[in-house]
Amino acid sequence: MVSYIENNWGNEMNFRWIGVVCILFFSALATAQMPQQGQSQFRLLDYKDGLPNPVVQSIAQDKSGYLWIGTKDGLARFDGNVFKVFRHIPGDVQSMPSNFVQSVHVDAQDKIWLGIEGYGLYRFNRENGSFTAIALLKDEKTAPVDIWAISSDKQGSLWLGTFGQGLFRIKPDDSVQHFMPDTSQPGLPDENVLSLALDKQDVLWIATSSGIVKWKNEKFSVFDNNQLSSKVVINLMPDINSGMWLGTNKGLDFVDRQGRIEKPIWRDQLTDQRIMAVLADNNTTRIFVARNGLNKVSHGVVEQLRVNDKFLTAFKDQSGGFWFGSEQGLLRQPVD
């Protein structure tokens, strides 16, 4: 996913999956840099703390409070003090098939789902620490599904956004629906689903490399993509109050509760136009996690933080603490 962002954000799309080997693995560690504004409030967790790899792709939390962290070289469970690491074990068919964990999701039943690069969907089994492959296509062994986004709704369905193979839905009865673009009726704009998010009405938003569509009342609902800064929407980010933030390849957009699309006047002051996540500090303050740097925005005033760090994701835990997935490790900002 990182190489896709780096190579296609800011350019018209050339839709080929070219791997994720272009990650800047040897980026300078934040702890080795000169102190930056706001740095003292953060703690960086990396190799020396037990994190399997500094490149953090995805973060989720289960009902017991454990954080589950998908990295470039393994899955980590963090209890607040110690990391427990899961990796592929040669010859062990119940271990992970590979170590590159692209996406992690914990559903309402507390099941842990993983999108493993090059191998498709897996479910983690707490009872014995094993991993189970979930087949989505009949010929998946020869053409594994490349999962970029995972979400689940209140009805118990699991939704999977893939690169090149559209959208999947695993229903509560374990039946699988597969959606691909269909020009004869409202549906996916294209087969590259980059992000999924549910709004406060439990409507599923689906972002693709050619625009957005919604899933509501068991059918697709058309979205006015012509009003977006770009139809290439990399990240969907629900706001804590209402509306949806859209991270496009040409800047940040916001869709309010009436469906109006706004372009914040302060967005050009952010450290990078590529927005990976947004977290709410309170009702009026948001933390916009850019590909390069963090941005604290309150009443239209932007405060730039950690401008030299590269970020991929972010998460707000059950206690209200912030976690930032970067290429330097897992950055923690505790509750004040």
N, C-alpha and C positions, 0 to 999 in steps of 0.2 A: 504493500500500500504506500509506503514511504516513497519508493522510487516513482510510482505513478504520480504522486503529488508533486515531487520535485521536477519531474520532466514535463508535466502537462499543465500545471497551474501557472497561468499567465500566458499560455499558448493555446491555440485552437487544438482540439483533441486529436490525437492519433491513437486510437483505442487498441492497443496491444498490451497484453500482460507481459511485462519484461522482467518479472522477479523483484525481489526486494533486497538484492545483494548490493545495491548502491547506497545503503544506509551509511552515514558517516560514523562508523564504529569508533574511530579514534578521535572523536571530538574531545576537546580539552575538558576535563572534569571541573565542575563548578567550584569544588573546594580548592582547586589549584589556581583559580582566577583571582584577580584583584577584587576586593569587596565591592558589591554592587548595592544600589539603593534597595533597601528592604531585605537584604540578604540575611540579616541576623534572625529574622523571624522564621526562617526555613531550616529544616534539617534534611540533608541528603543521605539516602540509604543506597549503598552500592555493593560491589564485590566484597569489601571487607566486612560488611554487615550480613552477608549470606545471600544477597540477591544473585540469582544465577547469571544475569546478564544486564548491563546498564541500559539496554534499549527496551523500554517498557511500552508495549503495544496497547494493552487493555487492562482495566481494573474493575473488579466487582466485589460485592460483599454478601456473605450469606447471613442467615438468621441468627447464627451463633456469634456473629461479629467478626469472623475471619475475613481478611482480605484475600482475594484471589487475583494474582498478577500474572498476566501473559507477557512473556518476554521473547526475545529472539533466540534464546537458548534454554527454554524450559518454562514450566509452570511453577509458581511459588505461592505457598499459603503463608500468610503473615498473621501472627497472633498479637502483634504489638511489640513483641520483643525478639522473636526468633522466626526465621524463614525455614519452612519445610519445602524442599525442592523435588519436583517430579520431572523425570526425563525419560527419553527412550532407552530401553535396556535391550541390547541385542539378544535375540532368541526368546524374549518374553513377549508373547502375543497380547498379553493383557496390559502392557505398558503403553505409553504414548508412541505413535508410529514415527514421530519426528519431534524435534524440539522447538520449532518455530510456532509459537502460539499467537495467532493473529487476532483472535477475538475471544472474550470470556463473558458469559452471561449467567446470572442466577435468576431462575424464574420464581413464580409465586409459591411453588411447591418445594422451593429450596434445592432444586436440581441444578447442577453445574454443567453448563454446556460450553464446548470449546470449538472454535474454528481453527484447525491446524493447517498451516500453509502446505498445499500440495496433497492433502489427505482428506479434506472434507470435515464433516461434523462428528464430534465425539462427546460422549457423556461420561463424567467422572463418577465412580461408584465409591462413596465414602466407606462402605462396609469393609472392603478389602483393598482399597487404594488402586483399583484397576480402572481401565478406560475401555469403553465400548463404542465401536464404530456404528454410526447410524446411516444406513444406506438411503439415499434420496433418489438415485437413478439406478435403473437395472444394470447399466454398464459402467457404474461408477469406478470399478477397479481399474478400468482402462482410461477413464476420463473423470478423475475426482473433481468434485465441486469445490470451487475456490470461494470460501465464505469470508466476506468482509464485514458483515453486520449481523447481529442477533438481537431480537427483541421478543417479548411475550406480552399477550394481552390479558384482560381480566377474564375472558372466556376460557383461558387455558391453552390457547394456540401459541405455538412457537413459530416465529417468523425469521427467515434467513435471507439476507441479501447477498448475492453472489456477483462475482465479476465474470461476465460472459455467459452466464446461465440463468439469468433472471431472478425471480423471487420464488421461494418455497414457503409452504405453510404446513407444519405438522399439527394436526388437530388433536384434541384430547383423546380420541379413539385410536391415535397413532397412524391414521391415514394421512397420506401426503398429497398436497396439491402443488402443482408446478405452474407458474405463470411466466409467460414470455410475451414480448410485444405482439400486439394484434391490431393492425391498422383498421380493421373493420368495426372496432368498437373501442370505447374508452378502456385504457389499460396502461401497461408500462410504456414509458416513452422510449426506452431501449433496454437491452439485456444486462447492462452494467449497473447494479444496485450498490450504491456507495455508502448509504446510511439509512437507518430506520429509527423512528421515534414515535412514541404515543403521546398525544396531547391530553389535557385534563378531561376531555370527553371520550377518551379511549379510542379516538380516531387514529389510525396508523398513517403516518406520513412516510413516503417512500421517495428517497432522493436518488436520482440516476445521473448519468453523464449527459443526459439530454433533457433534464427537467424533473419536476416533482409531480407525483400523483398521490391521491389519498385512497385509503380503503375504509369504507363506511357502509354499514348496513349490508354487509356481504357482497359488496361490489366496489369497483373502482370509481372514484370521483375526480373529475377533471379539475386541474389547477391552472391558473393563468400564468404560465411560465414566461410570457412575453414581457412581464413587468419586472422580472428579476435582473439583477446586475449581470448575471450570466446563468445560462441553463445548466452549467456544470456545478452541481451542488454537492460538495464533498461531505459536509456535516450538517445534520439536523440537531438543534439544541433547544428543547422546551424551556420556556422561561418559568420561574417559580410562581409568578403571578398569573400570567396568561400569555398567549401568543407563542410564536416559534422563531428562534434565531436561525438564520440560514448562512452557513459558511460557503460562499461560492468562490470560484477561482478568480473573481474580480472584485472581491470585497464582501463585507458583511451586510446582510439584509435582515429585516424584521417583519414578520407577518403578525398583525394585531388580531384581537379576537373577532373583529368584523371582517377579517380577510384582507385588509389593506396592507400593501407592501410598502415599507418605509426603508430609507437609506439614512442611517444615523449621520448627522452632520459632523460628528466627532470621529467617524471611522477612519479618516485619513491620518489621525493622530496616533493610531495604534502602531505597535512595533512591527507589525507585518499584516498584510491584507488577508493572509491565509489563517483563518480561525479554526482551531481544532476542537475547542470545547468552551462552555461558559458555565460558571458557578455563581450562585447567589450568596453574597456575604450577608445581606439583609434585604429589606424590601426595596431599597433604593440603590444599593451598590452591587455591581457585578464584576467578576473577574473573568476577563476574556483571555483565553489561553491561545496564543498565536503560535504558528510554527516556530517563530523566533521571538521569545520573550513573553512576559505576562503583562496584563494591563488591568489596572483597577479603575473602574469607571463609576463615578457617583455624580448625579445631577449634571451630566454632560462634561465633567472634568476628567481627563485621562491622566493617570499616574502610571508611568512605565516602570516595570520591575524585571530584573534578571534578563536584560536585553540580549545577553550573549548566549543564553541557553536555548536549546532546540527541544520543542515539546511535540508529543504525539497524542496525548489524551489527558483527561483529568476526571476526578471523582470526588464526591462529597459523601463522607461516611455517616453512620447512624448518629454519631455524637456531634456532627457538624464540622468536623475537621476536613481540611482539603488535602488531596493527594494529586500530584502531578506526575504523569508519566513522561519521561524525557529520554534523550539519548545519553544522558550522563548518569541516569539512575532514577530512583523513586524519590521525589521531593515531597516532603511532608510539611504542612502548615497546621499546627494544632489549633484548637479552639482557643480564642483569647480568654 
